Amino acid sequence: MKGRLARLAPRVGRPDRYQVVQSLKAAAAASIAWAVTGWWLAAPMALMAPWAAVALVQGTVYRSMRTALQLFLMITAGTLLAAGAALLTDDTMTAMIIALPIAVLLGNWAPVGGQGLYAPTTALFVLAYGSYSLAAVGHRLLETAVGAAVGVAVNAFILPPVHSQHVNRLACALPRDCAHLLRRLSDGVRDDYDEEQAEQWYRAAGETLGALSELRVARGWASESFRLNPGHRLRRRIPEPSDTWDVLWARVGDRLLTLTLTLWETAAERRGLPRPPRPALDDLSDLLAVAAEVCAVDQMVMEHGPDDERRGRRNARLAEAHRALASAKRHLHGPEPEAGASLGSLVAACQALLDDLAPDEDGKGPVGG
């Protein structure tokens, strides 16, 4: 049990600022909705208002407004279905048998996402409380509307969520993680790496590609967070890297995946692929170390912007990497043709990696440096 808890603890972590703020806003929206319906309007079923208010403090203002419409439609449908079935049968059990299948089907069929669950749950509340008179139905819908309005208003006017900073954090993480992996590869190739170590490299390269998917999702959230956001002019919008940034690091991630797969195969005895000779591995180690420095400069440019010093350092490291590549290529004509197969694969992947990191036709790097 202690071991399981120890493994679970790093995954749980502490809540970040966004989670804390949204949680407090949801609690405040529920309290306001309860006060309006329970104290001021003296509604008989005030539970519906805070329930709706909590559900509508969403990750973006646009999503709150869209979800409010979907939620209100589903609650209205569930209420009317339950009330109609109860008035028709005058029996709670029979009304459930009639109303619940239709409500569940409607929630699954309608294009409302997770809000479809509110249709059958509302029907259950109506039938369980026996509140299906015309006045009760009217109160239920009024309280839902009040709660929806409160939830949307709190999310829109109290620190409306903006997600542009998350995009930049993820964008900076790509060159940082690639640099970290390249350093690990450089150190491991210079030493006698084993199969387990090479497998860890391969999995780390796959995680880099997974981070790209997370970045694409974050871009969508960032774009949506400025839609219908009344405070967008008051919030400082951090410039995001262009889409070419994603394309570049997707290619770099592919090269790292190829490199680590070849190294894994040369370390696995069952594959029978011999390792390149030690002098060639030393040259590759130098190349990977310098490529890591190039990625580290790209991270600094992403965080602080380009300047002449960083541009010069980056170009010098790239030239050094190309010299190491040329040295590694000289080993391709060695006396061990089988080892040359694995070395050729590694050299080809390294050359493609340097081509991806090379400046464009204007002399600028991937981040404008």
KOLSEBA-203476 format. One record per residue (C-alpha): residue in one letter; chain; x, y, z negated. Coordinates in Angstrom, 2 decimals, m for minus. Example, Ala and Ser with C-alpha at 12.3 -4.5 7.8 and 13.67 -1.06 7.14 Angstrom:
+------+-------+---------+---------+---------+
: rest : kette :       x :       y :       z :
+------+-------+---------+---------+---------+
:    A :     A :   12.30 :   m4.50 :   m7.80 :
:    S :     A :   13.67 :   m1.06 :   m7.14 :
+------+-------+---------+---------+---------+
This chain:
+------+-------+---------+---------+---------+
: rest : kette :       x :       y :       z :
+------+-------+---------+---------+---------+
:    M :     A :    0.00 :    0.00 :    0.00 :
:    K :     A :    2.82 :    2.43 :   m0.83 :
:    G :     A :    4.46 :    1.66 :    2.51 :
:    R :     A :    1.25 :    2.34 :    4.41 :
:    L :     A :    0.72 :    5.61 :    2.57 :
:    A :     A :    4.30 :    6.63 :    3.31 :
:    R :     A :    3.79 :    5.99 :    7.03 :
:    L :     A :    0.48 :    7.85 :    7.01 :
:    A :     A :    1.76 :   10.95 :    5.18 :
:    P :     A :    3.83 :   12.43 :    8.07 :
:    R :     A :    0.86 :   12.04 :   10.42 :
:    V :     A :   m1.53 :   13.86 :    8.11 :
:    G :     A :    0.60 :   16.90 :    7.31 :
:    R :     A :   m0.69 :   20.20 :    6.00 :
:    P :     A :   m3.51 :   22.08 :    7.75 :
:    D :     A :   m2.32 :   24.97 :    9.89 :
:    R :     A :   m3.58 :   28.56 :    9.76 :
:    Y :     A :   m6.14 :   28.03 :   12.53 :
:    Q :     A :   m7.72 :   25.06 :   10.72 :
:    V :     A :   m7.90 :   26.93 :    7.42 :
:    V :     A :   m9.45 :   30.04 :    9.02 :
:    Q :     A :  m12.06 :   28.08 :   10.98 :
:    S :     A :  m12.97 :   26.02 :    7.91 :
:    L :     A :  m13.48 :   29.15 :    5.80 :
:    K :     A :  m15.53 :   30.74 :    8.58 :
:    A :     A :  m17.76 :   27.65 :    8.82 :
:    A :     A :  m18.34 :   27.70 :    5.05 :
:    A :     A :  m19.12 :   31.43 :    5.16 :
:    A :     A :  m21.53 :   30.96 :    8.08 :
:    A :     A :  m23.36 :   28.20 :    6.23 :
:    S :     A :  m23.66 :   30.35 :    3.09 :
:    I :     A :  m24.98 :   33.34 :    5.04 :
:    A :     A :  m27.47 :   31.19 :    6.94 :
:    W :     A :  m28.70 :   29.63 :    3.69 :
:    A :     A :  m29.09 :   33.06 :    2.08 :
:    V :     A :  m31.05 :   34.44 :    5.04 :
:    T :     A :  m33.46 :   31.52 :    5.38 :
:    G :     A :  m33.65 :   30.29 :    1.79 :
:    W :     A :  m33.69 :   33.56 :   m0.13 :
:    W :     A :  m34.83 :   36.25 :    2.27 :
:    L :     A :  m37.27 :   34.30 :    4.48 :
:    A :     A :  m38.13 :   31.77 :    1.74 :
:    A :     A :  m38.23 :   29.06 :    4.42 :
:    P :     A :  m39.44 :   25.62 :    3.26 :
:    M :     A :  m36.70 :   23.73 :    5.16 :
:    A :     A :  m33.69 :   26.03 :    4.86 :
:    L :     A :  m31.31 :   23.09 :    5.37 :
:    M :     A :  m31.53 :   23.46 :    9.16 :
:    A :     A :  m29.93 :   26.93 :    9.17 :
:    P :     A :  m26.61 :   26.12 :    7.41 :
:    W :     A :  m26.46 :   22.79 :    9.28 :
:    A :     A :  m26.59 :   24.61 :   12.62 :
:    A :     A :  m24.25 :   27.39 :   11.44 :
:    V :     A :  m21.49 :   24.97 :   10.46 :
:    A :     A :  m21.74 :   23.14 :   13.78 :
:    L :     A :  m21.39 :   26.34 :   15.80 :
:    V :     A :  m18.10 :   27.65 :   14.41 :
:    Q :     A :  m16.28 :   26.14 :   17.39 :
:    G :     A :  m12.76 :   26.48 :   18.73 :
:    T :     A :  m13.71 :   29.32 :   21.09 :
:    V :     A :  m16.47 :   31.93 :   21.23 :
:    Y :     A :  m17.57 :   30.67 :   24.64 :
:    R :     A :  m17.86 :   27.13 :   23.26 :
:    S :     A :  m19.90 :   28.40 :   20.31 :
:    M :     A :  m22.40 :   30.07 :   22.64 :
:    R :     A :  m22.64 :   27.09 :   24.95 :
:    T :     A :  m22.99 :   24.66 :   22.05 :
:    A :     A :  m25.67 :   26.87 :   20.45 :
:    L :     A :  m27.89 :   26.48 :   23.50 :
:    Q :     A :  m27.29 :   22.74 :   23.70 :
:    L :     A :  m27.87 :   22.23 :   19.98 :
:    F :     A :  m31.09 :   24.26 :   19.96 :
:    L :     A :  m32.47 :   22.33 :   22.93 :
:    M :     A :  m31.68 :   18.97 :   21.32 :
:    I :     A :  m33.12 :   19.94 :   17.93 :
:    T :     A :  m36.25 :   21.29 :   19.64 :
:    A :     A :  m36.63 :   18.08 :   21.64 :
:    G :     A :  m36.15 :   15.87 :   18.58 :
:    T :     A :  m38.60 :   17.94 :   16.52 :
:    L :     A :  m41.33 :   17.91 :   19.17 :
:    L :     A :  m40.90 :   14.20 :   19.91 :
:    A :     A :  m41.15 :   13.26 :   16.23 :
:    A :     A :  m44.06 :   15.60 :   15.53 :
:    G :     A :  m45.96 :   14.42 :   18.60 :
:    A :     A :  m45.45 :   10.75 :   17.76 :
:    A :     A :  m46.47 :   11.28 :   14.13 :
:    L :     A :  m49.62 :   13.19 :   15.04 :
:    L :     A :  m50.49 :   10.56 :   17.66 :
:    T :     A :  m50.02 :    7.49 :   15.42 :
:    D :     A :  m50.48 :    8.92 :   11.91 :
:    D :     A :  m47.89 :    6.36 :   10.74 :
:    T :     A :  m44.22 :    7.09 :   10.05 :
:    M :     A :  m42.88 :    3.66 :   11.03 :
:    T :     A :  m44.80 :    3.54 :   14.29 :
:    A :     A :  m43.77 :    7.11 :   15.07 :
:    M :     A :  m40.12 :    6.16 :   14.59 :
:    I :     A :  m40.49 :    3.21 :   16.96 :
:    I :     A :  m41.92 :    5.56 :   19.59 :
:    A :     A :  m39.84 :    8.71 :   19.10 :
:    L :     A :  m36.35 :    7.42 :   18.30 :
:    P :     A :  m35.66 :    5.46 :   21.53 :
:    I :     A :  m36.75 :    8.44 :   23.62 :
:    A :     A :  m34.69 :   10.86 :   21.51 :
:    V :     A :  m31.57 :    8.68 :   21.69 :
:    L :     A :  m31.98 :    8.22 :   25.44 :
:    L :     A :  m32.43 :   11.95 :   25.91 :
:    G :     A :  m29.32 :   12.71 :   23.85 :
:    N :     A :  m27.22 :   10.24 :   25.86 :
:    W :     A :  m28.61 :   11.28 :   29.25 :
:    A :     A :  m28.62 :   15.07 :   28.91 :
:    P :     A :  m25.33 :   16.85 :   29.80 :
:    V :     A :  m24.83 :   18.21 :   26.30 :
:    G :     A :  m21.85 :   16.17 :   25.11 :
:    G :     A :  m21.78 :   15.43 :   21.39 :
:    Q :     A :  m24.80 :   17.64 :   20.76 :
:    G :     A :  m27.02 :   14.82 :   22.01 :
:    L :     A :  m26.82 :   13.27 :   18.55 :
:    Y :     A :  m28.95 :   16.10 :   17.16 :
:    A :     A :  m32.07 :   14.92 :   18.98 :
:    P :     A :  m32.49 :   11.55 :   17.15 :
:    T :     A :  m31.15 :   12.85 :   13.81 :
:    T :     A :  m33.62 :   15.74 :   13.85 :
:    A :     A :  m36.43 :   13.32 :   14.70 :
:    L :     A :  m35.43 :   11.24 :   11.68 :
:    F :     A :  m35.46 :   14.31 :    9.40 :
:    V :     A :  m38.91 :   15.33 :   10.62 :
:    L :     A :  m40.40 :   11.89 :   10.08 :
:    A :     A :  m38.60 :   11.22 :    6.79 :
:    Y :     A :  m39.80 :   14.51 :    5.27 :
:    G :     A :  m43.25 :   14.18 :    6.81 :
:    S :     A :  m43.03 :   17.80 :    7.98 :
:    Y :     A :  m44.65 :   17.73 :   11.40 :
:    S :     A :  m47.48 :   20.23 :   11.14 :
:    L :     A :  m47.51 :   23.17 :   13.55 :
:    A :     A :  m46.26 :   25.53 :   10.83 :
:    A :     A :  m43.51 :   23.12 :    9.78 :
:    V :     A :  m42.32 :   22.71 :   13.36 :
:    G :     A :  m42.25 :   26.47 :   13.80 :
:    H :     A :  m40.23 :   26.95 :   10.60 :
:    R :     A :  m37.75 :   24.25 :   11.63 :
:    L :     A :  m37.09 :   25.88 :   14.99 :
:    L :     A :  m36.86 :   29.36 :   13.45 :
:    E :     A :  m34.33 :   28.19 :   10.88 :
:    T :     A :  m32.27 :   26.48 :   13.59 :
:    A :     A :  m32.26 :   29.69 :   15.64 :
:    V :     A :  m31.18 :   31.74 :   12.62 :
:    G :     A :  m28.38 :   29.30 :   11.78 :
:    A :     A :  m27.21 :   29.25 :   15.40 :
:    A :     A :  m27.16 :   33.04 :   15.56 :
:    V :     A :  m25.21 :   33.28 :   12.29 :
:    G :     A :  m22.67 :   30.65 :   13.35 :
:    V :     A :  m22.01 :   32.30 :   16.72 :
:    A :     A :  m21.80 :   35.78 :   15.17 :
:    V :     A :  m19.33 :   34.73 :   12.48 :
:    N :     A :  m17.12 :   32.97 :   15.03 :
:    A :     A :  m17.27 :   35.91 :   17.45 :
:    F :     A :  m16.73 :   38.84 :   15.08 :
:    I :     A :  m14.56 :   37.43 :   12.28 :
:    L :     A :  m11.09 :   36.59 :   13.61 :
:    P :     A :  m12.34 :   35.14 :   16.92 :
:    P :     A :  m10.03 :   32.23 :   17.81 :
:    V :     A :   m7.37 :   32.75 :   20.50 :
:    H :     A :   m5.07 :   29.90 :   21.53 :
:    S :     A :   m2.38 :   31.55 :   23.66 :
:    Q :     A :    0.33 :   31.12 :   21.00 :
:    H :     A :   m0.15 :   27.35 :   21.07 :
:    V :     A :    0.58 :   27.31 :   24.81 :
:    N :     A :    3.87 :   29.12 :   24.31 :
:    R :     A :    4.90 :   26.84 :   21.44 :
:    L :     A :    4.29 :   23.78 :   23.61 :
:    A :     A :    6.06 :   25.39 :   26.58 :
:    C :     A :    9.13 :   26.10 :   24.45 :
:    A :     A :    9.06 :   22.56 :   23.08 :
:    L :     A :    9.58 :   21.01 :   26.54 :
:    P :     A :   13.17 :   22.23 :   27.17 :
:    R :     A :   13.98 :   21.81 :   23.47 :
:    D :     A :   12.88 :   18.15 :   23.48 :
:    C :     A :   14.64 :   17.47 :   26.79 :
:    A :     A :   17.84 :   19.01 :   25.42 :
:    H :     A :   17.58 :   16.89 :   22.28 :
:    L :     A :   17.09 :   13.69 :   24.29 :
:    L :     A :   19.96 :   14.53 :   26.67 :
:    R :     A :   22.28 :   15.00 :   23.68 :
:    R :     A :   21.22 :   11.63 :   22.31 :
:    L :     A :   21.88 :   10.05 :   25.70 :
:    S :     A :   25.29 :   11.71 :   25.93 :
:    D :     A :   26.35 :   10.48 :   22.50 :
:    G :     A :   24.96 :    7.00 :   23.10 :
:    V :     A :   26.51 :    6.56 :   26.55 :
:    R :     A :   29.90 :    7.56 :   25.18 :
:    D :     A :   29.55 :    4.88 :   22.51 :
:    D :     A :   28.48 :    1.27 :   22.98 :
:    Y :     A :   24.70 :    1.65 :   23.09 :
:    D :     A :   22.54 :   m1.40 :   22.47 :
:    E :     A :   19.14 :   m2.51 :   23.76 :
:    E :     A :   17.19 :   m1.17 :   20.78 :
:    Q :     A :   18.78 :    2.25 :   21.11 :
:    A :     A :   18.11 :    2.38 :   24.85 :
:    E :     A :   14.50 :    1.39 :   24.30 :
:    Q :     A :   14.09 :    4.29 :   21.87 :
:    W :     A :   15.44 :    6.66 :   24.54 :
:    Y :     A :   12.95 :    5.35 :   27.06 :
:    R :     A :   10.05 :    5.83 :   24.67 :
:    A :     A :   11.23 :    9.35 :   23.85 :
:    A :     A :   11.27 :   10.19 :   27.57 :
:    G :     A :    7.69 :    8.94 :   27.84 :
:    E :     A :    6.68 :   11.19 :   24.94 :
:    T :     A :    8.08 :   14.16 :   26.85 :
:    L :     A :    5.65 :   13.45 :   29.68 :
:    G :     A :    2.87 :   13.09 :   27.11 :
:    A :     A :    3.67 :   16.58 :   25.83 :
:    L :     A :    2.97 :   17.91 :   29.33 :
:    S :     A :   m0.58 :   16.59 :   29.13 :
:    E :     A :   m0.98 :   18.35 :   25.79 :
:    L :     A :    0.28 :   21.57 :   27.38 :
:    R :     A :   m2.31 :   21.34 :   30.19 :
:    V :     A :   m5.07 :   20.90 :   27.61 :
:    A :     A :   m3.75 :   23.87 :   25.65 :
:    R :     A :   m3.80 :   26.03 :   28.80 :
:    G :     A :   m7.48 :   25.24 :   29.21 :
:    W :     A :   m8.18 :   26.19 :   25.59 :
:    A :     A :   m6.22 :   29.44 :   25.96 :
:    S :     A :   m8.13 :   30.45 :   29.07 :
:    E :     A :  m11.47 :   29.59 :   27.49 :
:    S :     A :  m10.68 :   31.42 :   24.25 :
:    F :     A :  m10.75 :   34.78 :   26.06 :
:    R :     A :  m14.13 :   34.18 :   27.70 :
:    L :     A :  m16.97 :   36.11 :   26.07 :
:    N :     A :  m14.60 :   37.03 :   23.25 :
:    P :     A :  m15.57 :   40.50 :   21.94 :
:    G :     A :  m12.24 :   40.93 :   20.22 :
:    H :     A :  m10.00 :   40.03 :   23.15 :
:    R :     A :   m8.96 :   43.66 :   23.66 :
:    L :     A :   m7.95 :   43.94 :   20.02 :
:    R :     A :   m5.88 :   40.74 :   20.06 :
:    R :     A :   m2.39 :   40.77 :   21.49 :
:    R :     A :   m2.28 :   38.31 :   24.37 :
:    I :     A :    1.10 :   36.63 :   24.69 :
:    P :     A :    2.17 :   36.13 :   28.34 :
:    E :     A :    2.09 :   32.47 :   29.27 :
:    P :     A :    4.59 :   30.70 :   31.53 :
:    S :     A :    3.36 :   30.07 :   35.06 :
:    D :     A :    2.14 :   26.69 :   36.27 :
:    T :     A :    5.51 :   26.15 :   37.98 :
:    W :     A :    6.94 :   25.71 :   34.48 :
:    D :     A :    4.79 :   22.59 :   34.04 :
:    V :     A :    5.81 :   21.26 :   37.45 :
:    L :     A :    9.50 :   21.75 :   36.70 :
:    W :     A :    9.46 :   19.93 :   33.38 :
:    A :     A :    7.28 :   17.18 :   34.80 :
:    R :     A :   10.06 :   16.51 :   37.32 :
:    V :     A :   12.71 :   16.71 :   34.61 :
:    G :     A :   10.69 :   14.27 :   32.51 :
:    D :     A :   10.52 :   11.87 :   35.46 :
:    R :     A :   14.32 :   12.01 :   35.84 :
:    L :     A :   14.78 :   11.29 :   32.15 :
:    L :     A :   12.39 :    8.38 :   32.41 :
:    T :     A :   14.42 :    6.93 :   35.31 :
:    L :     A :   17.71 :    7.48 :   33.47 :
:    T :     A :   16.56 :    5.89 :   30.24 :
:    L :     A :   14.94 :    2.94 :   32.05 :
:    T :     A :   18.20 :    2.18 :   33.88 :
:    L :     A :   20.19 :    2.45 :   30.66 :
:    W :     A :   17.69 :    0.15 :   28.94 :
:    E :     A :   18.07 :   m2.42 :   31.69 :
:    T :     A :   21.87 :   m2.31 :   31.52 :
:    A :     A :   21.66 :   m2.92 :   27.76 :
:    A :     A :   19.19 :   m5.82 :   28.01 :
:    E :     A :   20.90 :   m9.20 :   28.40 :
:    R :     A :   17.87 :  m10.80 :   30.03 :
:    R :     A :   17.98 :   m8.30 :   32.90 :
:    G :     A :   21.52 :   m9.19 :   33.92 :
:    L :     A :   22.30 :   m5.67 :   35.17 :
:    P :     A :   25.92 :   m4.88 :   34.23 :
:    R :     A :   26.89 :   m1.61 :   32.69 :
:    P :     A :   28.92 :    0.88 :   34.71 :
:    P :     A :   32.64 :    0.99 :   33.89 :
:    R :     A :   33.73 :    2.99 :   30.86 :
:    P :     A :   35.35 :    5.88 :   32.82 :
:    A :     A :   32.11 :    6.37 :   34.76 :
:    L :     A :   30.08 :    6.35 :   31.53 :
:    D :     A :   32.40 :    8.99 :   30.05 :
:    D :     A :   31.78 :   11.25 :   33.05 :
:    L :     A :   28.03 :   10.68 :   32.77 :
:    S :     A :   28.21 :   11.50 :   29.07 :
:    D :     A :   29.88 :   14.82 :   29.88 :
:    L :     A :   27.25 :   15.55 :   32.52 :
:    L :     A :   24.36 :   14.80 :   30.16 :
:    A :     A :   25.85 :   16.95 :   27.41 :
:    V :     A :   26.17 :   19.93 :   29.73 :
:    A :     A :   22.66 :   19.38 :   31.13 :
:    A :     A :   21.42 :   19.51 :   27.55 :
:    E :     A :   23.02 :   22.95 :   27.20 :
:    V :     A :   21.21 :   24.11 :   30.36 :
:    C :     A :   17.88 :   23.02 :   28.86 :
:    A :     A :   18.77 :   24.77 :   25.59 :
:    V :     A :   19.38 :   28.02 :   27.48 :
:    D :     A :   15.99 :   27.60 :   29.20 :
:    Q :     A :   14.39 :   27.32 :   25.77 :
:    M :     A :   16.06 :   30.56 :   24.65 :
:    V :     A :   14.96 :   32.33 :   27.82 :
:    M :     A :   11.40 :   31.11 :   27.25 :
:    E :     A :   11.42 :   32.40 :   23.69 :
:    H :     A :   13.32 :   35.68 :   24.09 :
:    G :     A :   13.29 :   36.47 :   27.81 :
:    P :     A :   16.10 :   36.39 :   30.41 :
:    D :     A :   19.23 :   38.51 :   30.31 :
:    D :     A :   22.60 :   38.59 :   32.07 :
:    E :     A :   24.40 :   36.74 :   29.29 :
:    R :     A :   22.00 :   33.80 :   29.32 :
:    R :     A :   21.91 :   33.73 :   33.12 :
:    G :     A :   25.71 :   33.60 :   33.26 :
:    R :     A :   25.93 :   30.91 :   30.59 :
:    R :     A :   23.35 :   28.82 :   32.40 :
:    N :     A :   25.11 :   29.07 :   35.76 :
:    A :     A :   28.45 :   28.16 :   34.16 :
:    R :     A :   26.97 :   25.07 :   32.54 :
:    L :     A :   25.38 :   23.98 :   35.80 :
:    A :     A :   28.71 :   24.32 :   37.62 :
:    E :     A :   30.36 :   22.25 :   34.90 :
:    A :     A :   27.65 :   19.59 :   35.24 :
:    H :     A :   28.19 :   19.38 :   39.01 :
:    R :     A :   31.91 :   18.83 :   38.44 :
:    A :     A :   31.12 :   15.97 :   36.06 :
:    L :     A :   28.71 :   14.56 :   38.66 :
:    A :     A :   31.43 :   14.64 :   41.31 :
:    S :     A :   33.74 :   12.76 :   38.95 :
:    A :     A :   31.08 :   10.11 :   38.33 :
:    K :     A :   30.51 :    9.67 :   42.05 :
:    R :     A :   34.15 :    8.71 :   42.58 :
:    H :     A :   33.51 :    5.54 :   40.60 :
:    L :     A :   30.86 :    4.34 :   43.05 :
:    H :     A :   33.56 :    2.79 :   45.25 :
:    G :     A :   35.10 :    0.79 :   42.44 :
:    P :     A :   35.95 :   m2.92 :   42.51 :
:    E :     A :   32.72 :   m4.02 :   40.73 :
:    P :     A :   29.84 :   m3.93 :   43.25 :
:    E :     A :   27.22 :   m5.18 :   40.77 :
:    A :     A :   28.09 :   m2.46 :   38.28 :
:    G :     A :   27.94 :   m0.01 :   41.16 :
:    A :     A :   24.20 :   m0.70 :   41.50 :
:    S :     A :   23.42 :    0.55 :   38.01 :
:    L :     A :   25.89 :    3.42 :   38.35 :
:    G :     A :   24.29 :    4.44 :   41.65 :
:    S :     A :   20.87 :    4.60 :   40.03 :
:    L :     A :   22.20 :    6.72 :   37.17 :
:    V :     A :   24.11 :    9.05 :   39.47 :
:    A :     A :   21.08 :    9.53 :   41.73 :
:    A :     A :   18.86 :   10.39 :   38.75 :
:    C :     A :   21.46 :   12.83 :   37.39 :
:    Q :     A :   21.86 :   14.54 :   40.74 :
:    A :     A :   18.07 :   14.93 :   41.05 :
:    L :     A :   18.00 :   16.31 :   37.49 :
:    L :     A :   20.60 :   18.96 :   38.33 :
:    D :     A :   18.75 :   19.84 :   41.54 :
:    D :     A :   15.58 :   20.41 :   39.51 :
:    L :     A :   17.44 :   22.63 :   37.06 :
:    A :     A :   19.23 :   24.59 :   39.79 :
:    P :     A :   18.32 :   28.26 :   40.40 :
:    D :     A :   15.89 :   29.01 :   43.20 :
:    E :     A :   16.67 :   30.88 :   46.41 :
:    D :     A :   16.56 :   34.24 :   44.59 :
:    G :     A :   19.26 :   33.09 :   42.20 :
:    K :     A :   16.87 :   32.83 :   39.28 :
:    G :     A :   16.45 :   29.84 :   37.04 :
:    P :     A :   13.21 :   27.99 :   36.33 :
:    V :     A :   12.20 :   30.60 :   33.78 :
:    G :     A :   13.20 :   33.63 :   35.75 :
:    G :     A :   16.72 :   33.66 :   34.36 :
+------+-------+---------+---------+---------+
